[in-house]
């Protein structure tokens, strides 16, 4: 079985990736199993920059093939904010509730509620980026949080074609349509078909 490291300590992301990998000939570990691996500052100006930086650092530190994602919410009426600063929108140590509260405060009086989630996944090994993948899902920001599923801004994001937020949708549905699912499917297909044949990767 092919082994690869998810360069994250976010339990919610790890759970999503494990669900997406169910039935695949890929075994995933995460930085939760490598507590000594240093945290990487996400100071890039794009999702791709941050994903590449995290994937390279994790692969170098653990000497394993690794993938990392950077994702965020882009809101049209806020000129693309919070964007790459989604996780730090209300401060470095703010809770999901505090980030959502700030977003809704900034959206007061805005008629244009259009938004999109973006996810970029970078795959690294042997000191270089092998490939990157991008996934997006469009929708709108609701007036108030709805639902308790998911994490982050899920309770205030309603994807196009649905009358429920990501916070209300089941993980089965979310894992078919989300930005992370779209990028991850491409990355997983690449890992299974391309990387598993490379001699330098441990199988």
C-alpha positions as CSV (number, residue, x, y, z in Angstrom):
1,X,0.0,0.0,0.0
2,X,1.3,3.5,-0.9
3,X,2.0,5.7,2.1
4,X,1.9,9.5,2.1
5,X,1.9,12.2,4.8
6,X,-0.8,14.8,5.1
7,X,1.0,18.0,6.2
8,X,-1.5,19.2,8.7
9,X,-2.3,19.0,12.4
10,X,-5.9,19.9,11.8
11,X,-8.0,16.9,13.0
12,X,-10.9,17.9,10.9
13,X,-8.9,18.0,7.7
14,X,-7.3,14.6,8.5
15,X,-10.8,13.1,9.0
16,X,-11.9,14.5,5.6
17,X,-8.9,13.2,3.8
18,X,-9.3,9.7,5.4
19,X,-13.0,9.7,4.2
20,X,-11.9,10.7,0.7
21,X,-9.3,8.0,0.6
22,X,-11.6,5.2,1.8
23,X,-11.3,2.3,-0.6
24,X,-8.1,3.6,-2.2
25,X,-4.8,1.8,-2.1
26,X,-3.3,4.7,-0.2
27,X,-2.5,4.9,3.5
28,X,-2.4,8.4,5.1
29,X,-0.6,9.6,8.1
30,X,-0.5,13.2,9.4
31,X,1.7,15.6,11.3
32,X,-0.3,14.6,14.4
33,X,2.0,11.6,14.4
34,X,5.1,13.8,14.2
35,X,4.8,16.2,17.1
36,X,8.3,17.4,16.8
37,X,7.8,18.6,13.2
38,X,7.8,22.5,13.4
39,X,4.8,24.5,12.5
40,X,5.1,26.3,9.2
41,X,4.1,30.0,8.9
42,X,1.6,30.5,6.2
43,X,2.9,33.8,5.0
44,X,2.5,33.3,1.2
45,X,0.3,35.7,-0.9
46,X,-1.5,32.9,-2.6
47,X,-3.0,29.5,-1.7
48,X,-0.5,27.8,-3.9
49,X,2.5,29.5,-2.2
50,X,1.4,28.3,1.2
51,X,0.5,24.8,0.0
52,X,3.9,24.4,-1.7
53,X,5.8,25.7,1.4
54,X,4.0,23.3,3.8
55,X,4.4,20.3,1.6
56,X,8.1,20.8,1.1
57,X,8.7,21.4,4.8
58,X,6.8,18.3,5.9
59,X,8.4,16.1,3.3
60,X,11.9,17.3,4.3
61,X,11.3,17.0,8.0
62,X,9.8,13.5,7.9
63,X,11.7,12.1,4.8
64,X,8.3,11.0,3.4
65,X,6.3,11.9,0.4
66,X,3.8,14.6,1.6
67,X,0.9,16.7,0.4
68,X,-0.4,19.9,1.9
69,X,-3.3,22.0,1.2
70,X,-4.1,25.7,1.7
71,X,-7.6,26.7,1.5
72,X,-9.9,29.6,2.2
73,X,-13.0,31.6,1.6
74,X,-13.1,34.4,-1.0
75,X,-16.1,36.8,-0.7
76,X,-16.9,39.0,-3.7
77,X,-18.3,41.9,-1.7
78,X,-15.2,41.9,0.4
79,X,-12.8,42.1,-2.5
80,X,-11.8,38.4,-2.1
81,X,-11.3,38.5,1.7
82,X,-10.7,36.7,3.9
83,X,-8.8,34.7,1.2
84,X,-5.4,33.4,2.3
85,X,-6.0,34.9,5.7
86,X,-9.2,32.9,6.3
87,X,-7.7,31.1,9.3
88,X,-6.4,34.3,10.9
89,X,-9.3,36.6,9.9
90,X,-10.2,37.4,13.4
91,X,-6.7,37.0,14.9
92,X,-4.2,34.2,15.1
93,X,-5.9,32.3,17.9
94,X,-9.5,33.2,17.2
95,X,-12.1,30.4,17.2
96,X,-14.3,29.4,14.3
97,X,-17.2,31.3,15.9
98,X,-15.2,34.5,16.2
99,X,-14.1,34.3,12.6
100,X,-17.7,33.7,11.4
101,X,-18.9,36.6,13.6
102,X,-16.3,39.0,12.0
103,X,-17.3,37.8,8.5
104,X,-21.0,38.4,9.2
105,X,-20.3,41.8,10.7
106,X,-18.4,42.8,7.6
107,X,-21.2,41.5,5.4
108,X,-23.9,43.6,7.0
109,X,-25.7,45.6,4.4
110,X,-24.1,43.7,1.5
111,X,-26.6,42.6,-1.1
112,X,-23.9,40.7,-3.1
113,X,-23.5,37.5,-1.0
114,X,-21.5,35.6,-3.6
115,X,-18.5,33.6,-2.4
116,X,-16.3,30.7,-3.2
117,X,-14.1,28.2,-1.3
118,X,-10.7,27.5,-2.9
119,X,-8.3,24.7,-2.1
120,X,-4.8,24.1,-3.6
121,X,-3.0,20.9,-2.8
122,X,0.7,20.5,-3.4
123,X,2.5,17.1,-3.5
124,X,6.2,17.0,-2.6
125,X,9.0,14.5,-2.3
126,X,12.8,14.5,-2.3
127,X,13.1,18.2,-1.9
128,X,10.8,19.2,-4.8
129,X,7.2,19.9,-5.6
130,X,5.9,17.1,-7.8
131,X,2.5,18.6,-8.7
132,X,-0.3,21.0,-7.6
133,X,-4.0,20.7,-7.8
134,X,-6.8,23.3,-7.4
135,X,-10.5,22.9,-6.5
136,X,-13.2,25.5,-6.1
137,X,-16.9,25.5,-5.1
138,X,-19.1,28.6,-5.6
139,X,-22.0,29.6,-3.4
140,X,-23.2,32.4,-1.1
141,X,-22.8,33.7,2.5
142,X,-25.9,33.2,4.6
143,X,-27.3,35.8,7.0
144,X,-26.6,33.6,10.0
145,X,-24.8,30.4,10.9
146,X,-26.7,27.2,10.1
147,X,-25.7,23.7,11.1
148,X,-23.0,22.2,13.2
149,X,-21.3,19.8,10.7
150,X,-17.9,20.5,9.2
151,X,-15.6,23.3,10.5
152,X,-14.4,26.8,9.7
153,X,-16.9,28.9,7.7
154,X,-19.0,25.8,6.8
155,X,-22.1,27.0,8.7
156,X,-22.4,30.3,6.7
157,X,-21.5,28.9,3.2
158,X,-24.4,27.6,1.0
159,X,-23.1,26.0,-2.2
160,X,-24.8,26.7,-5.4
161,X,-27.6,24.3,-6.2
162,X,-28.3,23.5,-2.5
163,X,-30.6,25.0,0.1
164,X,-28.4,23.9,3.0
165,X,-25.0,25.2,4.2
166,X,-21.9,23.0,4.4
167,X,-22.7,23.0,8.1
168,X,-26.0,21.3,7.4
169,X,-25.0,19.0,4.6
170,X,-23.8,15.5,5.4
171,X,-20.1,14.6,5.1
172,X,-21.1,12.3,2.2
173,X,-22.5,15.1,0.2
174,X,-19.8,17.6,1.2
175,X,-17.1,15.2,0.2
176,X,-18.5,15.0,-3.3
177,X,-18.8,18.7,-4.0
178,X,-16.4,20.6,-1.8
179,X,-13.3,22.5,-2.9
180,X,-11.1,20.2,-0.9
181,X,-12.8,17.1,-2.4
182,X,-12.3,18.3,-5.9
183,X,-8.6,19.0,-5.4
184,X,-8.1,15.9,-3.4
185,X,-9.7,13.6,-6.0
186,X,-7.2,14.9,-8.6
187,X,-4.3,14.6,-6.2
188,X,-5.3,11.0,-5.2
189,X,-5.7,9.9,-8.8
190,X,-2.3,11.3,-9.5
191,X,-0.7,9.6,-6.5
192,X,-2.3,6.3,-7.4
193,X,-1.4,6.4,-11.1
194,X,1.8,8.3,-11.2
195,X,3.7,8.4,-7.9
196,X,3.1,4.8,-7.0
197,X,5.3,3.8,-10.0
198,X,8.2,6.0,-9.0
199,X,11.1,4.0,-7.5
200,X,11.9,6.6,-4.9
201,X,8.5,6.3,-3.2
202,X,8.1,3.6,-0.6
203,X,5.2,1.2,-1.3
